[in-house]
Amino acid sequence: MNWVTIIWAMIASACLTLALVHVLVWWHRPEARANLLFALMATATAVFAGCELWMMRAETPIAFGTAVRWGHVPIWVLFVSLVGFVRLYLRAGRSWLAWTACGLRTLSLILDFVFNPNLNYREITALRDVSFLGERVVVADGIPNSWMLIGQLSLLLLVIFVADAAISVWQRGDRRQALSVGGSIVFFVVAGTVQTMLIFWGIIHTPITASVFFMAIVAAMGYELSQDVFRAARLSDDLRDSEERMNLAAEAANLGMWVWDVVRDEVWMTEKGRALLGFAQNTRLDASALISRVHPEDREARAGAIKHAIETQGEYSTEYRVLLPDGRLRWIGARGHCIHVGDPKGIRLLGVSIDVTAQKQAEAQTRQHREEIAHLSRVAIMGEMAGSLAHELNQPLTAIVNNASAGRRFIAKGRADLPKLDSLFEAVVSDGRRGGEIIRGIRGMMRKGEEVRRPVNLNDVIGGVLGFVRSDALERHCALVAEPDPELPLVEADLVQIQQVLLNLVVNAFEAMREMPPATRRVIIRSERESHALVRVSVRDFGTGLPVEERRIFDRFFSTKREGMGMGLAIARSIIVAHSGELAAANAPDGGACVHFLLPVIAEGNGG
């Protein structure tokens, strides 16, 4: 039996089989470049095993020399691939050592084809038969070529490079990799180099069997890579189990999961996610398909949130409406984050979507109920002040009638003095405008509609409320004192709602002094800057003060009035809180109570 042929054929077959396996791994995972380099090493080892067999079966010195020359080609491929593998897989090794070693190996390959018959021999004088594994093979007698020291120096640098990388890997804690990969490479490269040096320098006369040592390196590296494959397989199983559990949890939570490959513009989405957006299972999804479902008014905001997540590699969170094919409108809440996968250009957006239509409808109903209650509160307040408002309107109307009657009398007596008539008409216009302002203010307070916020000067609010309550204050024999801050900054607020709050506080102040002597009835309305970020408006009365349970005055249905419903201050507080403010009350040290609210500043303004 020809054991030499069988063994070297088995070495080549084993290496080629391992190479094919790892080429397939690299094909499916292009980022696994270490597997490609391993496949090149294994292929080079198989080819070199063939060159060794060629040497052992050579019939002439020329054939032997040609086999040695061509054997340098797979050795060069193996050498360079090995250096690249160490750099990629172990993530260690000095770059200058790697480049120097590869440069010397490339130079030795060039010189191998320059010298005749090859880099290792200046001349092959004869072939001799030796016994190897029970068979007759040939070895060469000849004159060594001293230039082969370049190739041997490159192998020494390779050993130093790998040893240095192995030490770095050991120091960072990956000791198994340092031993299995770095240790095996150093040991078998040294063993193979020593054997070939002894043979080429004529010290021993045996066949070159370096492929056996290289096969050991390939086996050690293949074992290490196989562990990665096994770990990847176990991780895949774990991920599959996790995915199943995640899908179950997502279904239970009514969530739709999705992944958008930004570069390829491909969207993967679970069955629940497709159902939320109204897509069939066989529909190809991309960015344009998703945008087509988004309500036109929400597309810009959604696109801006996605763009920000991609640019910052951060979170994505938004709510938007979708128009389903059957015409229904659905609210979608989406959250996710952006990641890089492999190649820096491999950007993906991962996230979940949920139907929040019911929540939005509930919010809309709550907002509508709040607006209705606030409107009813304003109507109730205006009802309490109906008599005072009628008196307030009666003044400009009476003045208009009197001035118009005086003008008619001047005309009837034939004493029409044009300057006097002009003065009378000017007074009529002024009183008419005053009456119109009162009516517009009443209509604004009575109006029912959506909240509209804009920059507001609270001094203007105080002035408007004073106009409402001036007549009521006269009837109640109550003095009104306004102390506005002329440098008061602006706040962002709904003017009507803040008027409602302040009007409620002033009317409560009137009620608190109902049992007090008329001479002591006084209400002070003050505006001031509480801090750099807050504005304060307070209403101070000199009445009976707050009850012991002063904190309860803001609770719904709690009232100190016999006829009160206990809703006014509760509504006022909800309005202030909705404006990111605070409403509070306390008894004053010298009698009475002080109720105030704070609102955040948005801009500097002159309260004039």
Residue pairs with C-beta under 8 A, 6 or more apart in sequence:
2 135
3 133
3 134
3 135
4 53
4 56
4 132
4 133
4 135
4 137
5 53
7 133
8 49
8 50
8 52
8 53
8 211
9 53
11 45
11 46
11 49
11 211
11 212
11 215
12 45
12 46
12 47
12 49
12 50
13 46
14 215
15 42
15 43
15 45
15 46
15 49
15 215
15 218
16 42
16 43
16 46
18 38
18 39
18 42
18 218
18 222
19 38
19 39
19 40
19 42
19 43
19 46
20 39
22 35
22 36
22 38
22 39
22 42
22 222
22 225
23 35
23 36
23 39
25 32
25 35
25 229
26 32
26 33
26 35
26 36
26 39
29 35
30 342
31 342
31 343
33 88
34 85
34 88
34 89
34 225
35 225
37 81
37 82
37 84
37 85
37 88
38 81
38 85
38 218
38 221
38 222
38 225
40 77
40 78
40 81
41 77
41 78
41 81
41 82
41 85
41 214
41 217
41 218
41 221
42 218
42 222
43 74
43 77
44 74
44 75
44 77
44 78
44 81
45 74
45 78
45 211
45 214
45 215
45 217
45 218
47 73
47 74
47 77
48 71
48 74
48 75
48 78
48 210
48 211
48 214
49 211
49 215
51 67
51 68
51 70
51 71
51 74
52 71
52 207
52 208
52 209
52 210
52 211
54 63
54 67
55 64
55 67
55 68
55 71
55 138
55 140
55 207
55 208
56 132
56 137
56 138
56 207
57 137
57 138
58 64
58 67
58 127
58 138
59 127
60 127
61 117
61 124
61 125
61 126
61 127
61 140
61 142
62 117
62 124
64 124
64 127
64 138
64 140
65 116
65 117
65 118
65 121
65 124
65 140
66 117
68 117
68 118
68 120
68 121
68 140
69 112
69 113
69 117
69 118
69 119
71 208
72 108
72 109
72 112
72 118
72 119
72 151
73 109
75 105
76 105
76 106
76 109
78 214
79 101
79 102
79 105
79 154
79 155
79 158
80 102
80 105
82 158
82 162
82 185
82 217
83 93
83 98
83 101
83 102
83 158
83 161
85 221
86 92
86 93
86 98
86 161
86 162
86 165
86 181
86 182
86 185
87 93
87 95
87 98
87 165
89 181
89 224
89 225
90 165
90 166
90 168
90 169
90 174
90 177
90 178
90 181
90 182
92 164
92 165
92 166
92 168
92 169
93 161
93 162
93 164
93 165
93 168
94 161
94 164
94 165
97 157
97 160
97 161
97 164
98 161
100 157
101 154
101 157
101 158
101 161
102 154
104 150
104 151
104 153
104 154
104 157
105 151
105 154
105 158
107 150
107 154
108 119
108 147
108 148
108 150
108 151
108 154
111 119
111 147
111 150
112 118
112 119
112 151
115 122
115 145
115 147
117 123
117 124
118 145
119 145
119 147
119 148
119 150
119 151
120 144
120 145
120 148
120 200
121 140
121 142
121 143
121 144
121 145
121 200
122 142
122 143
122 144
122 145
123 142
123 143
124 140
124 141
124 142
125 141
125 142
125 143
126 140
126 141
126 142
127 138
127 139
127 140
127 141
128 138
128 139
128 140
128 141
128 205
129 136
129 137
129 138
130 136
130 137
130 138
130 139
130 205
130 206
130 207
131 137
132 206
132 207
137 207
139 199
139 205
139 206
139 207
141 202
141 205
142 202
144 200
144 201
144 202
148 200
152 193
152 197
155 189
155 193
156 193
158 189
159 186
159 189
159 190
159 193
162 182
162 185
162 186
162 189
163 182
163 186
165 182
166 178
166 179
166 181
166 182
166 183
166 186
167 178
167 182
169 175
169 177
169 178
169 181
169 182
170 178
170 179
170 182
177 224
180 220
180 223
180 224
181 220
181 221
181 224
184 216
184 217
184 220
184 221
185 217
185 220
185 221
188 213
188 214
188 216
188 217
188 220
189 213
189 217
191 213
192 210
192 212
192 213
192 214
195 206
195 208
195 209
195 210
195 213
196 208
196 210
198 204
199 205
199 206
199 208
246 257
247 257
247 270
249 255
250 256
250 257
250 270
250 272
250 352
251 272
253 354
254 272
254 354
254 355
255 272
255 352
255 353
255 354
256 269
256 270
256 272
256 273
256 274
256 275
256 276
256 277
256 352
256 353
256 354
257 269
257 270
257 272
257 273
257 351
257 352
257 353
258 267
258 268
258 269
258 270
258 273
258 336
258 350
258 351
258 352
258 353
259 267
259 268
259 269
259 348
259 349
259 350
260 266
260 267
260 268
260 287
260 348
260 349
260 350
261 267
261 268
261 346
261 347
261 348
262 310
262 347
262 348
262 349
263 345
263 346
263 347
265 286
265 287
266 285
266 286
267 285
267 286
267 287
267 289
267 290
268 285
269 277
269 279
269 285
271 281
273 353
274 280
274 281
274 283
274 285
276 322
276 330
276 332
276 353
276 354
276 355
277 290
277 293
277 322
277 324
277 332
277 353
278 293
278 322
278 324
278 325
278 326
279 285
279 289
279 293
283 289
291 299
291 303
293 322
293 323
293 324
294 302
294 320
294 321
294 322
294 323
295 320
295 321
295 322
295 323
295 329
297 321
298 320
298 321
299 320
301 318
301 320
302 318
302 320
302 334
305 316
305 317
305 318
306 316
306 349
308 314
308 316
309 315
309 316
309 336
309 337
309 338
309 349
310 338
310 347
310 349
312 338
313 338
313 339
313 340
314 337
314 338
315 335
315 336
315 337
316 334
316 335
316 336
316 337
316 338
316 349
316 351
317 334
317 335
317 336
318 333
318 334
319 331
319 332
319 333
319 334
319 356
320 331
320 332
320 334
321 329
321 330
321 331
321 332
322 329
322 330
322 331
322 332
323 329
324 330
329 357
330 355
330 357
331 355
331 356
331 357
331 359
331 360
332 353
332 354
332 355
332 356
333 353
333 354
333 355
333 356
334 351
334 352
334 353
334 354
335 351
335 352
336 349
336 350
336 351
336 352
337 349
337 350
337 351
338 347
338 348
338 349
338 350
339 347
339 348
339 350
340 346
340 347
340 348
341 347
341 348
370 574
371 448
371 449
371 450
371 451
372 448
373 567
373 571
374 497
374 500
374 571
374 575
375 446
375 448
377 500
377 504
377 567
377 568
377 571
378 445
378 446
378 496
378 500
379 446
380 565
380 568
381 445
381 500
381 503
381 504
381 507
381 568
382 389
382 442
382 445
382 446
384 507
385 468
385 469
385 472
385 507
387 472
387 475
388 469
388 471
388 472
388 475
389 438
389 442
389 468
389 471
391 471
391 474
391 475
392 438
392 467
392 468
392 470
392 471
393 435
393 438
393 439
395 471
396 431
396 432
396 434
396 435
396 438
397 431
397 435
399 427
399 428
399 431
400 428
400 431
400 432
400 435
403 424
403 425
403 427
403 428
403 431
404 424
404 428
406 424
407 421
407 424
407 425
410 416
410 417
410 420
410 421
411 421
437 467
438 467
441 464
441 467
441 468
442 468
444 495
444 496
444 499
445 468
445 496
445 499
445 500
445 503
447 496
451 494
451 497
452 494
453 492
453 493
453 494
453 579
454 492
454 493
454 495
455 490
455 491
455 492
455 602
455 603
455 605
456 490
456 491
456 492
456 493
456 495
456 498
457 488
457 490
457 605
457 607
458 488
458 491
458 498
458 527
458 535
458 537
458 599
458 607
459 484
459 485
459 486
459 488
459 527
459 607
459 608
461 495
461 498
461 499
461 502
461 537
462 482
462 484
462 502
462 525
462 527
462 537
463 482
464 499
465 499
465 502
465 503
465 506
465 525
466 480
466 482
466 525
468 503
469 480
469 503
469 506
469 507
469 510
470 480
472 507
472 510
473 479
473 480
473 510
473 523
476 510
476 513
476 514
476 521
477 518
477 521
478 510
478 513
478 518
478 521
478 522
478 523
479 521
479 522
479 523
480 523
480 525
481 522
481 523
481 524
481 525
482 525
482 526
483 524
483 525
483 526
483 527
484 526
484 527
484 607
485 527
485 528
485 529
485 607
486 606
486 607
486 608
487 529
487 606
487 607
488 527
488 528
488 529
488 535
488 605
488 606
488 607
489 529
489 535
489 601
489 602
489 603
489 604
489 605
489 607
490 601
490 602
490 603
490 604
490 605
491 535
491 579
491 599
491 600
491 601
491 602
492 579
492 600
492 602
493 579
493 599
494 575
494 579
497 575
497 579
498 575
498 579
498 599
500 571
500 572
500 575
501 572
501 575
501 576
501 583
501 597
502 525
502 537
502 539
504 568
504 569
504 571
504 572
505 539
505 572
505 595
506 523
506 525
506 539
507 568
508 539
508 568
508 569
508 595
509 523
509 539
509 540
509 541
509 543
509 593
509 595
510 523
510 541
511 561
512 541
512 543
512 544
512 545
512 592
512 593
513 520
513 521
513 523
513 541
513 542
513 543
513 544
513 592
514 543
515 543
515 544
516 542
516 543
516 544
520 542
521 542
522 541
522 542
523 539
523 540
523 541
524 538
524 539
524 540
525 537
525 538
525 539
525 540
526 537
526 538
526 540
527 535
527 536
527 537
527 607
528 535
528 536
528 538
529 535
529 536
529 601
530 536
530 598
532 601
533 600
533 601
534 598
534 599
534 600
534 601
535 598
535 599
535 600
535 601
536 596
536 597
536 598
537 596
537 597
537 599
538 594
538 595
538 596
539 594
539 595
539 596
540 588
540 592
540 593
540 594
541 592
541 593
541 594
542 588
542 591
542 592
543 591
543 592
543 593
544 592
545 587
545 588
545 591
545 592
545 593
546 553
546 585
546 586
546 587
546 593
547 553
547 560
549 558
550 585
550 586
550 587
552 558
553 560
553 569
553 585
554 569
554 570
554 573
554 583
554 585
555 566
555 570
556 566
556 567
556 570
557 565
557 566
557 567
557 570
558 566
559 565
559 566
569 583
572 583
572 597
573 583
576 582
576 583
576 597
576 598
576 599
577 583
579 599
579 600
580 599
580 600
581 597
581 598
581 599
581 600
582 597
582 598
583 595
583 596
583 597
584 595
584 596
584 597
585 593
585 594
585 595
585 596
586 593
586 594
587 593
587 594
588 594
